[in-house]
Amino acid sequence: MTNNATVAVRTQDQNENENEQQAPSRLRSTLRQFGVVWSNTKARIGIIILAVFVVVAIAAPLLAPYGASQNGFARSADATWAHWMGTTAAGEDVLSQLIYGARISVLVGAVAGFLSTLVAVAIGLSWGYVRGWVAEVIGFIVNLFLVIPGLPLMIVIAAYLQNGGIAVIIAVIVVTGWAWGARVLRSQTQSLRGRDFVTAAQFSGEGATRIVFREILPNMTSLIVGSFFGAATSAILAEAGLEFLGLGDSSIVSWGTILYWAQNSNALLTGQWILLFAPGLCIALLAMSLTLINFGVDAVSNPRLREGARPRKEKTA
């Protein structure tokens, strides 16, 4: 009994030492990958733009000159020193609404992108690893969501669940936005399923769940991160589109609702083009920043895409 207890203590100590050694190595690997992303000029610009929007969203109460729904000002006023971008038809400060609107877009992009990627990872890895009738059933469901047009499906679901708040919009985006990522991850899982380390894990008696999420998943980090940025970009554009069509919660302040109320008040006819141009520009910049970061993420998994990489010189006869 004493010997068994001693062996157990030694094994526990060895596991703790291995975990302590793996933590710094993982940190160094993460910093190295971030350095690769930061070295890409396009990704660097995207990170800076995204950081600006995140800071604006977090510090909105400090940066906005007025409240988001404060409407005691002159209606449809032009730009002045008190209101740099003028006021809306309801007497609200446009700049303040633009700053507060960043919160919704950043929140929807982060939450909906994360949930969509989570569903895509769970289904895509399972679909790529399992075989037989289970894989066929999963493939039928995924192909069904791929065949159905995403935007009409979102409009139908959002119209049926109208005025359900931002949570309903996030749920609609997640339901309609996971299928493409799952198909991409399934292809990569199938290519990794026949590798030697997976075969060794199978022969050692490890279960399918452990092999998928402990052996295969760590080798797809850059692909999953790229899938997240793509899903977040689609979520931001989808949220703005649904709010612009009046299928969201018109009582909240977001870039989409600013466009919605500007359309209802005929902003172009009254000369208030800033009500359409400013939120549209912010939506485009935020979506562009995520797309630019994706260039750097691609360079992590494909060294040939890294800036400054020299192509191999072909040998001549």
Disulfide bonds with the S-S distance in Angstrom:
none
